[in-house]
């Protein structure tokens, strides 16, 4: 208890001062929390305050200090920003929260073109993570061991305190192995005492089989309890599970964490019904780690301000987006957490809507600044990815993961979507709903084959890894004559009782 | 029997009952109330060593501190622990108020020179302090081995400080009659009858931790052993001319002995319980190979088959097996 108290004080001091953390203390604190949970089942009073400073005024003061330090160090230590500040004759020391807008936002292209220019002079790069590159060539982001250790430790604390992850749980990961999230979650989950399985983005039939398989190892639940994946791969799993005759009782899932892509209410509900587990929506991105957000019960995306400065800017003018308007998330991760690839005002490309003044959150995360959920990309005709997915995923006839292309024409956008069974009735329903949703679509064209789309439709579920497993026709069809009879026959044939 | 002797017997017996009462209140509190605990952290061996070092060093420090400083230190401790122990019962604000009143009464009685009032109020604070600290330890994860370790270390200390040297006697003569003096007493001066806070704490905490670690029987045995020991020592003090008895000299080994006894019993019971995960051992029995290479077993019987582990599990569910079966390959 005395040692834990000392480590907590050190942790709080780093949080308040905006200085580097002592990773050793953070790791020990994770171990202390794990031991506390194993002893008592829950943390003591005031545990939530370990993750964020609750007082808004204090948060603003901290944000101001962290931002100034981040700008100063980034301008001093990285070739890209050093040159930019010199060229524009701006003193990095003069930048405050109020004058931050004088720094030009950093585009994804700038980082992708020369990642080394964003790496600090004194950095000790250890891991090169990559984005998924669904919009083109992957972006490379260097991380140091300090960053990996710190972010893993803080993720572990968050998973235990806010996520309820315990040592008896088994966490299955189905995300690309190249992202920083893969490395962090593997370390964080095991730090909590939970078991970790990297299932990978394999054939959904193989993943369903893994999720259903009984484990029977000491101290763990009999089946995997947590699944972490992207929305499109979750959609692929839902589709395959429905097609293959799987039932929620076949799995031991308790929570499904979805991130990296737009998760619609329709898909969320369908996944919850299929797997019998709560689906949680979150936001994160390799370039801006550890900054991330959580979607609350009221459907807002809450982005804590203690790990980075978050702005919502007009995608065209880069001026602050007005309440109710679309805006792009622009993030500056603080150097308290990042010491290798340093970014100022990084344009994520992810569109959200600024909450109208009449829609202030009153949820469990109300103290944390919020926007709408991530809406994806914004088309020239102001149709977002979420608009289209909401429209299409409400129809069960349209296969998952949803594949579509929004073709811009002179008279307006035409939506081309893949469906297994195109019918006039389906098109009519979609057109009616599009009109109800006030989507400015000129027309809807349904095709049977993704190759027939007028352009590429890349989703993260396509980042498929191969296995040597061979899947035949669905098992349920073969046992369908009578499951009980089939089992009885098997017992009789094998003579085992 | 002389009047002085009668008073000494009376005081001794009342002290005995007061200690039993303290142990009883601590146990009742342990069963009914949950003290606030820090967000992260549980009792570990480092805490024991820090406490031992502090316990050994503090009497020496107190001997050289001004009385006002000693009283202030004890007062802060008494107020903090009292309001912590009362808060689950009275609520946070009322607990703070009650603790403040209690501390104020102790100080007021001292300045008003009401020795009996000082004695009564101080005993009340010591009971609260003992109940609070014993529960704080027990409820923050103090293990039986920790209590045994602490008891072992304090046995050596008590033997030296009380039995061999005059440290305890000097310390008691310095603090008795002062507010927040860390002693439970039924009299000061020539007819003094008292027990130190450390003794009370060890007496109160061991039954709680023993019950938590080894079950209620162990907790009751701990209480009975301590009650018997106390009675014996009380009689020994009354019937002989012993002045200071190092209570932990017999109590420490008794706690260590009980811990070793119950721990051995637990281990023997665990061995008798046989190996765990019997269903896996059953699943290792030879199975005839089948065209479909995975089988699901429940209670030793094959209940379903499948071409993959997950599908065999699913077939078991479809066959009406609600429990999670063991799934194994058949070598094909």
Boltz contact constraints between the chains, C-beta under 6 A:
constraints:
  - contact:
      token1: [A, 1]
      token2: [B, 41]
      max_distance: 6.0
  - contact:
      token1: [A, 1]
      token2: [B, 47]
      max_distance: 6.0
  - contact:
      token1: [A, 2]
      token2: [B, 47]
      max_distance: 6.0
  - contact:
      token1: [A, 2]
      token2: [B, 50]
      max_distance: 6.0
  - contact:
      token1: [A, 3]
      token2: [B, 46]
      max_distance: 6.0
  - contact:
      token1: [A, 4]
      token2: [B, 40]
      max_distance: 6.0
  - contact:
      token1: [A, 4]
      token2: [B, 41]
      max_distance: 6.0
  - contact:
      token1: [A, 32]
      token2: [B, 40]
      max_distance: 6.0
  - contact:
      token1: [A, 32]
      token2: [B, 41]
      max_distance: 6.0
  - contact:
      token1: [A, 33]
      token2: [B, 40]
      max_distance: 6.0
  - contact:
      token1: [A, 35]
      token2: [B, 42]
      max_distance: 6.0
  - contact:
      token1: [A, 36]
      token2: [B, 40]
      max_distance: 6.0
  - contact:
      token1: [A, 36]
      token2: [B, 42]
      max_distance: 6.0
  - contact:
      token1: [A, 39]
      token2: [B, 42]
      max_distance: 6.0
  - contact:
      token1: [A, 39]
      token2: [B, 141]
      max_distance: 6.0
  - contact:
      token1: [A, 43]
      token2: [B, 39]
      max_distance: 6.0
  - contact:
      token1: [A, 44]
      token2: [B, 37]
      max_distance: 6.0
  - contact:
      token1: [A, 44]
      token2: [B, 38]
      max_distance: 6.0
  - contact:
      token1: [A, 44]
      token2: [B, 39]
      max_distance: 6.0
  - contact:
      token1: [A, 45]
      token2: [B, 36]
      max_distance: 6.0
  - contact:
      token1: [A, 46]
      token2: [B, 39]
      max_distance: 6.0
  - contact:
      token1: [A, 47]
      token2: [B, 39]
      max_distance: 6.0
  - contact:
      token1: [A, 209]
      token2: [B, 308]
      max_distance: 6.0
  - contact:
      token1: [A, 209]
      token2: [B, 310]
      max_distance: 6.0
  - contact:
      token1: [A, 212]
      token2: [B, 310]
      max_distance: 6.0
  - contact:
      token1: [A, 212]
      token2: [B, 313]
      max_distance: 6.0
  - contact:
      token1: [A, 212]
      token2: [B, 314]
      max_distance: 6.0
  - contact:
      token1: [A, 213]
      token2: [B, 309]
      max_distance: 6.0
  - contact:
      token1: [A, 213]
      token2: [B, 310]
      max_distance: 6.0
  - contact:
      token1: [A, 214]
      token2: [B, 313]
      max_distance: 6.0
  - contact:
      token1: [A, 214]
      token2: [B, 324]
      max_distance: 6.0
  - contact:
      token1: [A, 214]
      token2: [B, 327]
      max_distance: 6.0
  - contact:
      token1: [A, 216]
      token2: [B, 280]
      max_distance: 6.0
  - contact:
      token1: [A, 222]
      token2: [B, 324]
      max_distance: 6.0
  - contact:
      token1: [A, 249]
      token2: [B, 317]
      max_distance: 6.0
  - contact:
      token1: [A, 250]
      token2: [B, 314]
      max_distance: 6.0
  - contact:
      token1: [A, 250]
      token2: [B, 317]
      max_distance: 6.0
  - contact:
      token1: [A, 475]
      token2: [B, 306]
      max_distance: 6.0
  - contact:
      token1: [A, 475]
      token2: [B, 311]
      max_distance: 6.0
  - contact:
      token1: [A, 479]
      token2: [B, 315]
      max_distance: 6.0
  - contact:
      token1: [A, 483]
      token2: [B, 318]
      max_distance: 6.0
  - contact:
      token1: [A, 483]
      token2: [B, 319]
      max_distance: 6.0
  - contact:
      token1: [A, 484]
      token2: [B, 319]
      max_distance: 6.0
  - contact:
      token1: [A, 484]
      token2: [B, 320]
      max_distance: 6.0
  - contact:
      token1: [A, 487]
      token2: [B, 303]
      max_distance: 6.0
  - contact:
      token1: [A, 487]
      token2: [B, 304]
      max_distance: 6.0
  - contact:
      token1: [A, 487]
      token2: [B, 319]
      max_distance: 6.0
  - contact:
      token1: [A, 490]
      token2: [B, 302]
      max_distance: 6.0
  - contact:
      token1: [A, 490]
      token2: [B, 305]
      max_distance: 6.0
  - contact:
      token1: [A, 491]
      token2: [B, 302]
      max_distance: 6.0
  - contact:
      token1: [A, 494]
      token2: [B, 288]
      max_distance: 6.0
  - contact:
      token1: [A, 494]
      token2: [B, 302]
      max_distance: 6.0
  - contact:
      token1: [A, 496]
      token2: [B, 302]
      max_distance: 6.0
  - contact:
      token1: [A, 497]
      token2: [B, 301]
      max_distance: 6.0
